[in-house]
Amino acid sequence: MSSVNLNANAPSGPIETTWSEHKKKIKLVAPANKRKHTVIVVGTGLAGGAAAASLGELGYNVLNFCIQDSPRRAHSVAAQGGINAAKNYQNDGDSVWRLFHDTVKGGDFRAREANVYRLAEVSNSIIDQCAAQGVPFGREYGGTLANRSFGGAQVSRTFYARGQTGQQLLLGAYSSLMRQVDAGTVKLFPRREMLDLVVIDGKARGIVCRNLVTGEVEKYAADAVILATGGYSTVFFLSTNAVNCNATAAWRCHKR
Ligand SMILES: Cc1cc2nc3c(=O)[nH]c(=O)nc-3n(C[C@H](O)[C@H](O)[C@H](O)COP(=O)(O)OP(=O)(O)OC[C@H]3O[C@@H](n4cnc5c(N)ncnc54)[C@H](O)[C@@H]3O)c2cc1C
């Protein structure tokens, strides 16, 4: 892929303020109007499952696709070691900046830096959200959340649920997702393989996919498309026109 195709569409400006400034200026959708908008989310792993559940909770009409027969079978289930957050519980010098820096370094400097900074910024809220979803994180005897130093990190910032963090996180995301399915805001489309993205006037407006049960090719339209397909495929090529969301960056940091 040539670099010409790589446009992250990330807001410009100093990296520490890029997203907070952007968030101040983006247009909002009135609560009563959210149900009039359809969002396609491709993927039901930690990224897609959480995105679909959150958008459904906000009131959008969400169509959520995955290849497997159940959202719970996404590859996120394989994650083991834990999830990073700059809580600095140990007071060992951690910060959003250090988590950002370690993650970019752990990703061999290939990640989109503005997006990694955002990930580091929201890392603490992610842990809080997961704990609220009932994820059984390891705890100290006093009841506070435990964490450990993982990979090449110089600080203790990895929150874990024994050796099955991904599975427990996915069960948490899945519970939120199924709550929205029950509420009617999210419609699930398992056993569908996305084949192509529909782009109209430079904006992602739908997908074409194969129904893996019947073999038929189906099309779905939406106001926006989120690709949360795990990240390790040529689907990144499509992502110049769609929001691309994956949970991989944090792990690359652990691998060091
Ligand atoms: C063995 C192992 C250990 C790991 N340990 C850790 C760890 O300790 N800490 C950590 O932070 N990370 C870890 N990771 C990495 C982490 O698991 C992943 O980065 C993360 O789970 C990816 O989540 P995701 O939602 O982006 O993608 P996934 O969970 O892979 O979900 C992708 C989704 O997209 C769907 N999909 C893909 N292509 C299509 C298509 N064409 N059409 C329709 N649907 C499609 C799939 O069906 C699935 O639902 C580990 C990974 C592995 C393999």
The ligand as an SDF file (V2000), in Angstrom:
LIG
                    3D

 53 58  0  0  0  0  0  0  0  0999 V2000
   -2.6830  -14.8450   22.2000 C   0  0  0  0  0  0  0  0  0  0  0  0
   -3.0030  -13.3810   22.3070 C   0  0  0  0  0  0  0  0  0  0  0  0
   -2.7510  -12.7330   23.5050 C   0  0  0  0  0  0  0  0  0  0  0  0
   -3.0310  -11.3820   23.6310 C   0  0  0  0  0  0  0  0  0  0  0  0
   -2.8090  -10.7760   24.8350 N   0  0  0  0  0  0  0  0  0  0  0  0
   -3.1490   -9.4580   24.9860 C   0  0  0  0  0  0  0  0  0  0  0  0
   -3.0020   -8.8250   26.2450 C   0  0  0  0  0  0  0  0  0  0  0  0
   -2.5590   -9.4100   27.2280 O   0  0  0  0  0  0  0  0  0  0  0  0
   -3.3600   -7.5220   26.3660 N   0  0  0  0  0  0  0  0  0  0  0  0
   -3.8630   -6.8090   25.3040 C   0  0  0  0  0  0  0  0  0  0  0  0
   -4.1890   -5.6200   25.4560 O   0  0  0  0  0  0  0  0  0  0  0  0
   -3.9940   -7.3980   24.0900 N   0  0  0  0  0  0  0  0  0  0  0  0
   -3.6560   -8.7020   23.9130 C   0  0  0  0  0  0  0  0  0  0  0  0
   -3.7930   -9.2950   22.6860 N   0  0  0  0  0  0  0  0  0  0  0  0
   -4.2680   -8.4820   21.5640 C   0  0  0  0  0  0  0  0  0  0  0  0
   -5.7310   -8.2350   21.7130 C   0  0  0  0  0  0  0  0  0  0  0  0
   -6.3910   -9.4380   21.9870 O   0  0  0  0  0  0  0  0  0  0  0  0
   -6.2700   -7.6690   20.4080 C   0  0  0  0  0  0  0  0  0  0  0  0
   -5.5390   -6.5290   20.0470 O   0  0  0  0  0  0  0  0  0  0  0  0
   -7.6980   -7.2340   20.5950 C   0  0  0  0  0  0  0  0  0  0  0  0
   -8.4610   -8.2080   21.2660 O   0  0  0  0  0  0  0  0  0  0  0  0
   -8.3120   -6.9380   19.2420 C   0  0  0  0  0  0  0  0  0  0  0  0
   -9.6670   -6.6310   19.4730 O   0  0  0  0  0  0  0  0  0  0  0  0
  -10.5380   -6.1680   18.2880 P   0  0  0  0  0  0  0  0  0  0  0  0
  -11.9350   -5.9370   18.7910 O   0  0  0  0  0  0  0  0  0  0  0  0
   -9.8570   -5.0240   17.6110 O   0  0  0  0  0  0  0  0  0  0  0  0
  -10.5170   -7.4090   17.2580 O   0  0  0  0  0  0  0  0  0  0  0  0
  -11.0340   -8.9270   17.3550 P   0  0  0  0  0  0  0  0  0  0  0  0
  -11.3080   -9.3700   18.7440 O   0  0  0  0  0  0  0  0  0  0  0  0
  -10.0940   -9.7410   16.5140 O   0  0  0  0  0  0  0  0  0  0  0  0
  -12.4320   -8.8740   16.6350 O   0  0  0  0  0  0  0  0  0  0  0  0
  -12.5190   -8.7260   15.2490 C   0  0  0  0  0  0  0  0  0  0  0  0
  -13.9750   -8.8350   14.8790 C   0  0  0  0  0  0  0  0  0  0  0  0
  -14.1120   -8.4600   13.5260 O   0  0  0  0  0  0  0  0  0  0  0  0
  -14.8620   -9.4540   12.8390 C   0  0  0  0  0  0  0  0  0  0  0  0
  -14.4040   -9.4430   11.4670 N   0  0  0  0  0  0  0  0  0  0  0  0
  -13.1320   -9.4650   10.9720 C   0  0  0  0  0  0  0  0  0  0  0  0
  -13.1410   -9.4150    9.6340 N   0  0  0  0  0  0  0  0  0  0  0  0
  -14.4430   -9.3510    9.2610 C   0  0  0  0  0  0  0  0  0  0  0  0
  -15.1300   -9.2990    8.0130 C   0  0  0  0  0  0  0  0  0  0  0  0
  -14.4710   -9.2790    6.8500 N   0  0  0  0  0  0  0  0  0  0  0  0
  -16.4990   -9.2610    8.0160 N   0  0  0  0  0  0  0  0  0  0  0  0
  -17.1980   -9.2880    9.1880 C   0  0  0  0  0  0  0  0  0  0  0  0
  -16.6010   -9.3190   10.3940 N   0  0  0  0  0  0  0  0  0  0  0  0
  -15.2560   -9.3710   10.4240 C   0  0  0  0  0  0  0  0  0  0  0  0
  -14.6000  -10.7520   13.5790 C   0  0  0  0  0  0  0  0  0  0  0  0
  -15.6460  -11.6630   13.3360 O   0  0  0  0  0  0  0  0  0  0  0  0
  -14.5690  -10.2410   15.0290 C   0  0  0  0  0  0  0  0  0  0  0  0
  -15.8840  -10.1450   15.5200 O   0  0  0  0  0  0  0  0  0  0  0  0
   -3.5360  -10.6570   22.5190 C   0  0  0  0  0  0  0  0  0  0  0  0
   -3.7760  -11.3040   21.3140 C   0  0  0  0  0  0  0  0  0  0  0  0
   -3.5190  -12.6510   21.2070 C   0  0  0  0  0  0  0  0  0  0  0  0
   -3.7890  -13.3370   19.8870 C   0  0  0  0  0  0  0  0  0  0  0  0
  1  2  1  0
  2  3  1  0
  2 52  2  0
  3  4  2  0
  4  5  1  0
  4 50  1  0
  5  6  2  0
  6  7  1  0
  6 13  1  0
  7  8  2  0
  7  9  1  0
  9 10  1  0
 10 11  2  0
 10 12  1  0
 12 13  2  0
 13 14  1  0
 14 15  1  0
 14 50  1  0
 15 16  1  0
 16 17  1  0
 16 18  1  0
 18 19  1  0
 18 20  1  0
 20 21  1  0
 20 22  1  0
 22 23  1  0
 23 24  1  0
 24 25  2  0
 24 26  1  0
 24 27  1  0
 27 28  1  0
 28 29  2  0
 28 30  1  0
 28 31  1  0
 31 32  1  0
 32 33  1  0
 33 34  1  0
 33 48  1  0
 34 35  1  0
 35 36  1  0
 35 46  1  0
 36 37  1  0
 36 45  1  0
 37 38  2  0
 38 39  1  0
 39 40  1  0
 39 45  2  0
 40 41  1  0
 40 42  2  0
 42 43  1  0
 43 44  2  0
 44 45  1  0
 46 47  1  0
 46 48  1  0
 48 49  1  0
 50 51  2  0
 51 52  1  0
 52 53  1  0
M  END
$$$$
